[in-house]
Amino acid sequence: MTNSKLNFRKRITTTKLIVNTLDTGCKSVGEYFCLCRKKGELDTGYHYFITEGGFIEADRNEEAIAGWNLPDNETSIYILVNGKSCSDAQQVSLEELLSTLHNKYKDVKE
């Protein structure tokens, strides 16, 4: 987790798991965090970052609201898949993460 010193407000409920694909140009969540900080953000705004190699890296505390600039940030867990498209390794990791989160958050609809 890149921002362990920041405490964000906790979500009251979790109704969505939202996956975004973005080519950040970064190899890790740490690099992306530094890029976001240079742009004036507090952090990445995402709960999870999946590297191009398919590694899942936790970022924002899972119970916290997502970044202020993300829609449904107060009720959603956000996952960033790094790259122009989802590789086979990323797809496997994403499916495992989504399965784990669906089992943990029973109210998730999407």
Number of C-alpha atoms within 10 A of each C-alpha: 14 18 14 9 7 11 10 13 12 14 16 11 14 19 17 19 18 17 16 12 15 13 12 16 12 16 14 18 24 18 14 19 22 17 17 15 13 11 10 9 14 15 21 23 23 26 22 24 27 26 22 21 15 19 16 21 18 16 21 26 21 17 16 21 26 27 20 12 8 14 12 18 20 20 19 24 27 25 25 24 27 26 20 12 13 18 16 12 14 21 15 13 19 23 11 13 16 15 11 11 15 16 11 10 14 10 12 17 10 9
